[in-house]
Amino acid sequence: MRLDDFDPNINVEDQGNRGGGFNLGGGGGGGGMLLGFLPLVFSKFGCGGVVVLLIVFAVFGGGLGSLGSLTAPTQQSAPASQGAGTGAAAVCASDPAKRAACNAFSSAENTWEAIFAKSGQRFQAPKLSFFSGNGQSGCGAAQSAMGPFYCPTDQGIYLDTSFFDELANRFGAQGDFAQNYVIAHEFGHHIQSLLGTSAQVQQIQARGSRSEGNAASVKLELQADCYAGVWAAQNRDRMEPGDLEEGMTAAQAIGDDKLQQESQGRVVPDSFTHGTSAQRQAWLKRGLDSGDPAQCDTFNARI
């Protein structure tokens, strides 16, 4: 996909490589238990499952503050006197993977800002936060095992670019459009946050049964897939031969049914949080075919 270079005014930060700089304290309490679950949850359910776990832990486990203190992230943004653009340029140009992510992020920002303006809605841009190994978000700890995720608390998309290697090598989803799809999906979660959809799902998860919460999560994730397709459709002139196939391969590789079959040898539909491979492919293509966010209403559609 032939994307323009990123806008130097996008909101980007780099937390750097913080290694194992967690200070959990105590003797293996709730925070340690949560961190132990994260890799397992991600391997089965993807980054959305991790976000659900973080939300549940915050509600029922004494709050994310029990994870203990973390060293303040090293942000490579410019001082206020220099403007945001200088910092973004330095971070995004620091390596090819970050540049590619910044290009996709910037394209998504421009696309959705135009969509919101056309409908008379107020758009607020998110931030893109890079980390390596371990980091911190407004939703608590960030770890590579979580995969990319969106935190509605601080409106941040969090990414360890090593996930792109895992996407290609572990999931067999290679190519720049597969990576762009990941960024566009997380940007879709930001759109849901702006529209109040994410808050509604969180209420369902807090008040309803586990199966009801999982079903709502599936609809949220499939809608984010559709929104990713809308972004691609709005930039169709940038697409190249093979891009659609790369996106479909990525969506197929991270379906709940495929991940569960590979990790535990069986599929448990009631525990789905993202949707099946076929569902993820279908909603991504629906957004791409229509280019219309109104066609992404998974909550009133038969999933």
N, C-alpha and C positions, 0 to 999 in steps of 0.2 A: 504494500500500500504506500503510495507516494504522498506522504504528509509534509506540509510546510514545517520549517523549523519553528520551534516553540516561541511563543510570545515572551519576551524577557520580563514582562510584568506579572507573570503568573506567580502564585504563592507557593513557593517550594522551600523545603528545609531538608537538611541532611543531619541525622543524628549520629552518623559515623558508626564505627565498630566498637560496641561496648562490651563485647565478650560476655563473660559471666558476671557482670556487675550487679547482680541482684542481692539485696540485703534482706533476706526473708526473716531473719531473726527467729527466736524461739526454737521449738523442737519439732518442726515438721507439721505445723498447723494447717489451717485451711488454705493459705496461699501456696504452700508446697504441694498440697494435694491437687489444687487446680493446675499448677504448672505440670504436674505429672500426667494429668489427663489431656493436656493440650495436644501433644503429638498424636495420641490415639484418636481424639475427636477429629482432628484435621484429616488423618488418613482415611477416616470413614465418611466424614460428612463435609469436608471442605471448610473454607474460611467462614462461611455462614454459620456452620455448626459451632465454631469457636466463639463467634460473637454471641450466639444464643447462650452458650455456656457462661460467658462473661456476664451477660445480663442476669442469668439465673443466679450466679454466684453473688452478684451485687445485691440481688433482692433477698436471697435466702441464706447467704453465707457470711453475713457480717460486713459486706461492702468490699469493694476492691482495695480499699486502703489496707486491709489485712495482708495484702501482698508484701507489705513492707516498703521501706523507702528505696528510691532509686536515685542514682546520680543524675543530676540535671542533664538533659540531652545537649550535645554540642550542635548548635544550629549554625549553618553556614550561610545565614541570610545576612544581607548588608545592613549596616547601621541605618537608622531612620534618615539621617542626613543624606545618604547616598541613594535612597529609593530602593524599592523592592527588586527592581529589574536586575541590578548588578549581582545580587546574591543568587537569584534564579539562574542567571547565565553561568555563574561559577559552578553551581551544583550540577546543573544539567549537562554542562560540557565536560564534566570530570571523567566520564567514561561512556562508551557507546550504549550500554544498556540503560543508563539514566537518561541519556539524550533521547533514545527511542521512547521511553516512558513519558518524558516531558512533552515530546511532540504529540503523542496520543492524548495526553491530559489537556494540553493546550487546545488541540482540535476539538475535544469534547466540550471544553469550556466555551469556546466560541460558538459551537453548534447549539448548545442548550441555551446560551444567553440569547441567541437569535430566536429560538423557538419560544422562549418565555416572553420576549419583547413582542412577538407577533400576536400572542394571546393576551397581552396586557398584564402579565404577571411579573412580579418582582423576582429577579434572579440574584442570588448571592453565591459567589464563587467559593469552592472548597479549597483546601490546601493539599499538596502532595508532599508526603513525608517519607524520605528514604531512611532505612536503618539497615544494619548488618548484624545478623545474629540475634541480638536483643535490643529492644528499644522501649519507648514508653508512648502511650497514647492517652487521650482523654478518657478512654474506656478501660485503662489499666495497662498491663504489660503487653508489649508487642514482641513476638518471637517468630523466627523464620518458619517454625513448624506450623504456624497458623496459616501461612500463605497470605496473600494480599487481603486486606479488609478495610472496611469503612467504619469510622467511629462517628456517630451522630452528635456526640457530646461536644466535640471540637471541630466537627465538619472536616475531618481529615481522612484522606486515603493513604494507607500505610503499606509500604512495599519494600521487601527485601528483594532486590533484582535477581538474586540467585534462584528465585522461584521460576524465572524464565528458563533456566537450565533444567530444572525439574520438570517443567511443563513439556519441554522437548524430549528429554531423556527418559523420564519415568512414564509420562502420559502419552508420549509419541505425538504430541501436538507441536509441530515445528512451524516456523515462519513468522513474519512480522505481524500478520493479521491475527494470529492466535494470541500474541502478546497484546496487541491493541484491544482485542476482545476482552481481555482481563481488565485492562484499565477502564474501558467503556462500561463494563459491568459494574465495577465499583463506583464509577461516576453515576451510574443509574441509581445506586443506593442513595447518593446525595440528592438526586432529584426526588426520590421518595421521601427523604427527610424534609426537603423544602415543601413538599405538597402535603405533609402530615401523614402519609401512608405508613411510614415506619413506626410512628408513635401509636397508631391504631393497632398494628400487629403486636407491638410490645404489650399493649393492654390485653389483647387476647391471650398472649403467652402468660401473662401474670395472673389472669383470672380464670382462664379456661383449663381444660384437661391437657395432659401432655400431647395427646393425639390432635387436639384442636390447635394447640400451639404449633406443632409440627406442620400441620396442614396450612396454617397461615404463613409459616416460614417458607414453605414450598411456593406459595403464590407470590410472595415477596421476591423470592429469588428468580422465579420465572419471569416476573415483570422486569426485573433488572436485566435479564437476558434480552428481553424484547426491546428495552430501552437501548441496549448496546446495538441491536439491529437497527433501530431508528437512527442512531448516530452514524452508522455505516451507510445507511440509505441516503442521509443528508450529504454524505461525502462520496457518493457513488462514482463521481468522476475521478476520484483518487484511487479507486480500487483497480487491482491488476488481476490478470488470469491466475486462478488458483487461490485467491483470497477467500472466497466463499467456502471452498473445500477445507482450508485451514481452520476457519471458524467452526465449521461443522465438526471437524475432527476434535477440536478442543472441547466443544460442548458435549460431544459423545463421551469423551474420556473422563469427564468429571461428573457424570450422572451418578446419583445415589445408588442405583441398582448395580452399576458396574463397579463402583468403589467398594460397596459392601460385599459383592461376590468375590472380589479379589482379596479383600482384607479378612473376611470372616467365613467365606465359603457358602454363604447363604444371604438371601435378600429379605429384609424386614420392612415392608412398605409403610407400616405405621410409624417407623422411625425416620422416614425420609424428611430432610430439611431443605433440599434444593430441587428435587424432582428427578425423574428418570432421564437417561441419556436422550431418549426419543422426545421427551417433553422439552428439554433444554434446547435441543436442535430446532424443534418446531417453533418455539417462541422467539428464538433468535432470528429465524428465517421470517417469521411473521413481521417482526419489526423492520427487517431489511426489505421485505417485499412492499410494505405499506409506507414506510417512512413517517408514520403518523403515531404519536404517543397515545392517542385515543384508542388505537387498536391494541393497546397493551393492557387492557383491563382484565387481568387474570382473576381478579376477585369476583367478577360476575360472569366468568366463563366456566365452562365445564372442563376441568383439568383432567 
